[in-house]
Amino acid sequence: MNSISRSRIGFALALIIGGAFFASQMQQNSQQIIVMCAASIIALLIVLIDPPKAPLPDPAVVEGQRKRILYQGRAEAYEDVISPITDPILLVRNAKVAAANPAAALVLGDHIIGEDVRIAIRHPAAADRLANPNARHTGEPILLVGVGSADQRWELRIHALQDGLKLVQLSDRSSHYAAERMRTDFVANASHELRTPLAAIKGFIETLENPEAGKDDDTRARFLKIMYEEADRMQRLVEDLMSLSRIEAEKYELPSEPVDLEGIVQEARDFYVNSRGKKEQDLRIILPDRIPRINGDKAQLSQVINNLLSNAFKYGRKNEPVTINVAPNETGSMLRISVIDAGDGIAAEHIPRLSERFYRVDKGRSKSIGGTGLGLAIVKHISERHGGRMEISSTVGIGTTVSIWLPIVKQAINAT
């Protein structure tokens, strides 16, 4: 028996007192005795008999409620942690998405909370490991393709937490795979570009080894000319590949030596007039009265201007001049060097890809005029190495303008 509460004792005493008062109002002694005995018995029962207790809850139910509260608290704590992370993060329990940070909702959709993880992440290998309660999670990545968009590549990692929770992390590796694909394409394209002239040279050598063909002076001269042109094309390609390699090796070394830009432009003009058979009127040069000072690598800037002039003369219309225009921007912070041709122009969809290595708008025409497909890629890398950028604008039927922007040395601005 548990300890008797004061309220029950007080109620019993009040019942006895009330019984005594009620008995004192009666005339007969027997009635008084009966009333007092009844009140005393009832009071005694109230004191001695415990009221019925509420049934004890099922321990399994109590444990389940405790775990749900604990799990909910932990999930909310984890959610606070994963919310600011920029990578998509999911919390999975019993093969269902328990929580997701905003980055995951952006990629997979807001509807994934409470959804079967095999529907939220539609990938067989990932879904199998996430839905299997006995799967071991070592953090090894699983490659996902097409989640979010068809071109995206993700690495999925699963980490086991307490209480059956699994943390799922998605890392966007699209740029890494794009860079790897560019490297692979570059090697394949370079191999193809070198193999084509080699095959031509080898074929002509085998033909000239034939005594009958070798006796024909015209045939021999024509074949030797083609072999020379193919060898020259290979040499230009190798030189461009070496230039790209050097530029990439030095891309974090900002040039600090001042350069004479006017002298570089005049040297390029003299080269095309004296060595390439161009006339004075074929090349117009527009310079400001005083060219602001820029720092740079003279050899690389000469290569930029020569590459741009080479493209302009190749793709521009005959008897139409090519223009070099040098001018600072309105704020005096950047110097623009533009090479303008009056040619067929380039369609807008090709312009974003013109600086890709070996990309050609018209492959047949480019090869027939001796292009390597690396000229604008070199220009872009050199301009970026100098802290600048390259811009291309073109109108079909009118012509193309390629500009590079280079930073003006601030000391030169203050000096003026």
Secondary structure, 3 states (H helix, E strand, C coil): CCCCCHHHHHHHHHHHHHHHHHHHCCCCHHHHHHHHHHHHHHHHHHHHCCCCCCCCCCHHHHHHHHHHHHHHHHHHHHHHHHCCCCCCEEEEECCEEEEECHHHHHHHCHHHCCCEHHHHCCCHHHHHHHHCCCCCCCCCCEEEECCCCCCCEEEEEEEECHHHCEEEEEEECHHHHHHHHHHHHHHHHHHHHHHHHHHHHHHHHHHHCCHHHHHCHHHHHHHHHHHHHHHHHHHHHHHHHHHHHHHHHCCCCCCCCECCHHHHHHHHHHHHHHCCCCCHHHEEEECCCCCCCCECCHHHHHHHHHHHHHHHHHHECCCCCEEEEEEECCCCCEEEEEEEECECCCCHHHHHHCCCCCCCCCHHHHHHCCCCCCHHHHHHHHHHHCCCEEEEEEECCCEEEEEEEEECCHHHHHHC
